[in-house]
Amino acid sequence: MNSNLAQYLQATEIIDYHHPTVKAFVLRRIQGASTPRQQAVKLYYAVRDEIRYDPYSIDLSVKGLQASTTLQTGRGWCVPKAALLAACCRSLGIPVKLGYADVRNHLSTARMREQMKTDIFLWHGYTTILLDGKWVKATPAFNIELCHRFQLKPLEFDGTCDSIYHPFDLLGNRHMEYLRDRGEFADVPIDQIIKDFYHTYGSPQQLGAFDFQKDVDQENPLGR
């Protein structure tokens, strides 16, 4: 195998696909899928919807970002959710890169805006999966319930076309703007993410003391 491709198949401390929790999750979710593309699609939807998106759960430690930890807690923000999807696919021999971009996110809570002092989110994480000879982007961050609550068009993935954030929500309001491409990596560039987060946000992990879903329910009770 090409040595450059091999790095996108490796397990790491964060992409810990040998962990029993990850292996069991993959085996349950790929039932009925006979090709890598079918398997990747099933895994995408499993990670997107079964792991609740929670930007308050930022834990910038290796343990906090591990695929197995994300499965055990059942929640995560974009970076660990992307790492989990990468772990699931790599466990089946499907090459995956981890991609990152800075985005202007119009989906946030008053508490997030107060804490972060900006609507720009650094190092938004997604995956790029090699399927049928083509690298395809897949973004498993926002679970379906959250999309319904915020009137967002859910990101679908069929394994042939890129699945990236829509610029507008279902009501025509601005949703997501891609500002800077950070590149693609074989593993989570944790040291650089930590450096940039603390320089820009101070200590984003302070949000962990609060409940994201409760704030969402209070600010957007009827999904309007």
Sequence and secondary structure as in RCSB ss.txt:
>XXXX:A:sequence
MNSNLAQYLQATEIIDYHHPTVKAFVLRRIQGASTPRQQAVKLYYAVRDEIRYDPYSIDLSVKGLQASTTLQTGR
GWCVPKAALLAACCRSLGIPVKLGYADVRNHLSTARMREQMKTDIFLWHGYTTILLDGKWVKATPAFNIELCHRF
QLKPLEFDGTCDSIYHPFDLLGNRHMEYLRDRGEFADVPIDQIIKDFYHTYGSPQQLGAFDFQKDVDQENPLGR
>XXXX:A:secstr
  HHHHTTT   SSS TTSHHHHHHHHHHTTT  SHHHHHHHHHHHHHHHSEE TT    SHHHH HHHHHHHTE
E HHHHHHHHHHHHHTTT  EEEEEEEEEE    HHHHHHHSSSEEEEEEEEEEEETTEEEEE   S HHHHHHT
T       SSS B   SB TTS B EEEEEEEEEESS  HHHHHHHHHHHHS GGGGGGS HHHHHHHH TT  
